């Protein structure tokens, strides 16, 4: 975490509840070849049981709608980057 970014990792069958705290922009980057079962709630662009592969741009530059949001995955490793918008 620094003045502009907060970075977290979600592993298989993991979930993360994030708070805005000024970091409203959220990007998701797969660290494994495929991340499956991605579900986002509380975001401008929600997802349900989605899949991301390395190199896809689907998870870039989403925004929290409220003060909190939830990210969960089934398989893989997902890097969650919150940035000041």
N, C-alpha and C positions, 0 to 999 in steps of 0.2 A: 504494500500500500504506500502511495505517496500522495502529494498534494492534488494530483490529477486523475489517478487511477487506483482501482482496487482489483486484485486478481485472485481468483480462487479456482480450485480443481474439484470436479465431481467425478467419482469413480462409479463402477458398475452398481446398478440398483441403488444409486444415490439420489439424494434430493437436497436442495438448498433453498432456503428462504432468504431473500436479499431485501435490504432496505435502501431506499433512495439516498438519504443523507447527503444530497448534493451530487451524487453519482447517478444521474438519470439515464444515461446512454449505456446500453448493455450489448456486448458482442459475445458470440459463442464460437469457439474454435475447437474442432475435434483434434485431439492429440493421438488418438488411435485411428487406424484406417477408416473405420466406420463407427459411428455412435448411433444407437437405435433407441426407440421409445422416448424420444425427447418430447416433453410436455411443458408448455409455458402457460402460466396463468398470471393475470395482472399486467400484461404487456400490451403495447399498441398492436403488435403482430403476434397473436397467440399461436401456439402449435399444439397438436394432439398426436402423440405417437409418431412423430416425424423421425426422419433419418438424415444425418449429416455425414458427408465423407470429406476427407482432407481436400482442400482446394475449393470447396463450395462456398458461395457467398451468402447463402440463405440466412445464416446466423449473425450477420454483421449489421450493426447500427439499429438495434431495436430500442424501444424506450419503455420505461415503467409508466403505467397509467396512474398508479396511486403511490403511496409511500412504500409499499412492499409488493413483491412478486415471488412466485415459486417456480423453480426449475427442477425437473426430475428426469432421469434417464434410466433405461433398462440395461444396456450394455455399452462398454467403451469408456473412454476417458475424455471429459469435456472441460476445456478451459473457459472460465467465465470472466470477462473483463468489463468492469464498470468504469465509465469515464464521466468526467464533468462535461455536460453538454453546453 
